[in-house]
Amino acid sequence: MAMLAQLVDGVVTYKFDLDKPSMAVGRLPDNDIIIDDASVSSKHAVIERIPNEDFPEEVEYFITDLGSTNGTEVNGQRIDQATKLKNNDEVKIAWNKFKFLDSNTVDMASTVHILK
């Protein structure tokens, strides 16, 4: 199962299992992933688990910023649309750092290219 590991000074302080098809990220308690930090918007981002169109038994994870004040970054790039997450990607939600971990990550784009 994939997870989002919160990092403080490079050390994992908390792990959030990505165990639902869609998980809201934000500061308020009605989010699936709650980040208690004023720099995080009340509804900051969403992480979605979507079956791969060529291999439906495989799932891919995408993060989308929901128009937050302080933004969302993946590997140092601010995102403005749904962005696919890969194992070991660094995710920054406002000023909070996370590592996306998915031991089942398969490079489906390469596999599809080979099959076609």
N, C-alpha and C positions, 0 to 999 in steps of 0.2 A: 504494500500500500504506500502511496505517495504521502509526503508530509512536508510541512513548512517548518523549518527549525529557526527559531529566533536566536540571533547572535548578539552578544554584548562583549566587546573587546575580543572578538574572534572565538568566543566560547559559547556553545549552545546552552541557552538558559531555559528554553521551553520548546516543546514540539507540538504542532497542531496536525493531527491526522486529517487528510483530505478524503473523508469517507462519505461525502454526499455528492450528488451530481452537480450541485451549485452551492458554493459557500461564500457568504457575504463577509467582508472584512471591514472593520471600522471601530470607532471609539465607543459607540453605544452598546448597551447590553443585549439588544435584539439581534446583533450580528453573530455569525457562527464562529468567527475568529475575532476576539475582542482585544484591541490594543489600547491600553489605558495610557494615552499620551495626547496632550492637547494639540500636537502637530498633526495628528491623524484626524481626518474628517469623520463625521458621524457615520456616513456611508461612503467609504473610501474606495473600495475595489471589490471585484467578485472573481473567484476562481472557479472555473467550470471544468468538469470531467466529461469529455466528449469521445464517443467511439470513433475510431479511425474509419474513414469512408471506404477504404480498400480492405481493411482487416478489422471488422466490427468487434472481434473478440479482444482487440487491443484498444486501450484508452489513451487519450492525450489530454494534457492539462493546459488551459489557457487562462491568462489573467487579463482583466480589463479594468482600467481606471474609470471611476464613476464621476469624473469631473471634480476630483478632489482639489483642495486648495494647494497642498504641498506636493502633489504628484506621486506617481508610482514609476519606479525604474526597474529594468531587467538588465543585468550586466552593465550598469552604468548609463544606459540609454533610457531617457524618459519615454514612456509609452503613451499613445493616444488612441490606440485601437487594441482589439484582442491580440494578445501576444502568446505564442506557444512557449511553454516552459519545458526545459530539458534538465536531466539530472545534473546537479551541482550548480545550476544557475543561481546567481545572487539577485535577490529581490529586495528592493528598498521601498518601503511604504512610509512616506513622509521622511522622517530621519531614522526610522527603525530598519535594521538590516536583518535579512532572513536568507536561508539557503533552501532551495527547493531540492528535495531528495526523493528519488524514485528509482528503486533498485530494478524495476521492471522496464525501464526505458529502453525502447528499441528505436533505431533510426528508421522509421517507416518510409521516409522519403527516398532513402537509398534503396530500400527493398522494393518499393513500387517501381523505381526506375529500372532496376534489374529485371523485374518481371514483365515490363512493357516492352 
